[in-house]
Amino acid sequence: MFVIDCPAHRARMILPVERIRGLHNTDAGILLDLECYCGHVAHIRTGRARTPAPPLIH
């Protein structure tokens, strides 16, 4: 379950995983697109930003 602030409903809405419309792994973190029952799509960033890999030691 996810909670979004929906401007169309002017309320917080609880959405199930079935409302996920996109999931993108980016350098800024995981971007999640959720569609409210009214059609509004909310974008949530979660997770950690990608950090560079440590240098290899030979």
DODREN-973157 format. One record per residue (C-alpha): residue number from 1; x, y, z; residue in three letters. Coordinates in pm, 1 decimal. Example, Ala and Ser with C-alpha at 12.3 -4.5 7.8 and 13.67 -1.06 7.14 Angstrom:
<atoms>
+-----+----------+----------+----------+--------+
! num !       px !       py !       pz ! residu !
+-----+----------+----------+----------+--------+
!   1 !   1230.0 !   -450.0 !    780.0 !    Ala !
!   2 !   1367.0 !   -106.0 !    714.0 !    Ser !
+-----+----------+----------+----------+--------+
</atoms>
This chain:
<atoms>
+-----+----------+----------+----------+--------+
! num !       px !       py !       pz ! residu !
+-----+----------+----------+----------+--------+
!   1 !      0.0 !      0.0 !      0.0 !    Met !
!   2 !    113.2 !    352.2 !    -80.7 !    Phe !
!   3 !     -8.5 !    691.4 !     40.3 !    Val !
!   4 !    -19.1 !    987.2 !   -199.9 !    Ile !
!   5 !   -152.5 !   1341.2 !   -178.8 !    Asp !
!   6 !   -408.5 !   1366.5 !   -460.4 !    Cys !
!   7 !   -487.4 !   1722.7 !   -574.3 !    Pro !
!   8 !   -806.6 !   1607.9 !   -750.5 !    Ala !
!   9 !   -946.3 !   1451.8 !   -432.1 !    His !
!  10 !   -784.6 !   1718.6 !   -211.3 !    Arg !
!  11 !   -700.5 !   1435.6 !     25.9 !    Ala !
!  12 !   -449.2 !   1166.7 !    102.8 !    Arg !
!  13 !   -529.1 !    846.1 !    -80.3 !    Met !
!  14 !   -419.6 !    492.2 !     -1.6 !    Ile !
!  15 !   -334.4 !    297.4 !   -315.5 !    Leu !
!  16 !   -259.2 !    -74.7 !   -353.5 !    Pro !
!  17 !     34.8 !   -211.0 !   -554.0 !    Val !
!  18 !   -199.9 !   -268.6 !   -848.8 !    Glu !
!  19 !   -202.1 !    111.7 !   -900.8 !    Arg !
!  20 !    172.9 !    117.8 !   -984.3 !    Ile !
!  21 !    211.9 !    243.3 !  -1341.9 !    Arg !
!  22 !    588.9 !    272.8 !  -1361.0 !    Gly !
!  23 !    905.4 !    179.0 !  -1175.3 !    Leu !
!  24 !   1237.0 !    330.8 !  -1282.5 !    His !
!  25 !   1579.8 !    276.0 !  -1127.4 !    Asn !
!  26 !   1777.1 !    599.9 !  -1170.0 !    Thr !
!  27 !   2090.3 !    762.3 !  -1029.1 !    Asp !
!  28 !   1863.4 !    970.2 !   -802.4 !    Ala !
!  29 !   1692.9 !    662.7 !   -656.3 !    Gly !
!  30 !   1387.4 !    456.0 !   -745.7 !    Ile !
!  31 !   1109.9 !    654.3 !   -915.4 !    Leu !
!  32 !    761.4 !    515.3 !   -869.5 !    Leu !
!  33 !    458.0 !    629.1 !  -1070.9 !    Asp !
!  34 !    123.4 !    563.4 !   -901.8 !    Leu !
!  35 !   -217.2 !    627.4 !  -1057.4 !    Glu !
!  36 !   -497.6 !    739.9 !   -827.8 !    Cys !
!  37 !   -852.2 !    614.2 !   -883.4 !    Tyr !
!  38 !   -935.8 !    951.7 !  -1043.2 !    Cys !
!  39 !   -653.6 !    924.2 !  -1299.4 !    Gly !
!  40 !   -402.0 !   1158.5 !  -1130.7 !    His !
!  41 !    -47.9 !   1016.3 !  -1153.8 !    Val !
!  42 !    177.0 !   1078.8 !   -854.1 !    Ala !
!  43 !    555.8 !   1044.4 !   -874.9 !    His !
!  44 !    739.1 !    920.8 !   -567.0 !    Ile !
!  45 !   1115.9 !    892.8 !   -524.7 !    Arg !
!  46 !   1233.3 !    628.3 !   -281.9 !    Thr !
!  47 !   1547.9 !    434.3 !   -208.3 !    Gly !
!  48 !   1899.4 !    572.1 !   -199.4 !    Arg !
!  49 !   2085.1 !    762.1 !   -465.9 !    Ala !
!  50 !   2338.4 !    554.3 !   -651.5 !    Arg !
!  51 !   2691.0 !    588.1 !   -516.8 !    Thr !
!  52 !   3001.1 !    526.8 !   -725.7 !    Pro !
!  53 !   3160.4 !    185.0 !   -689.5 !    Ala !
!  54 !   3476.4 !    181.6 !   -480.1 !    Pro !
!  55 !   3800.6 !    151.9 !   -677.7 !    Pro !
!  56 !   3935.6 !   -195.5 !   -738.4 !    Leu !
!  57 !   4247.9 !   -280.6 !   -541.0 !    Ile !
!  58 !   4496.3 !   -501.0 !   -725.4 !    His !
+-----+----------+----------+----------+--------+
</atoms>
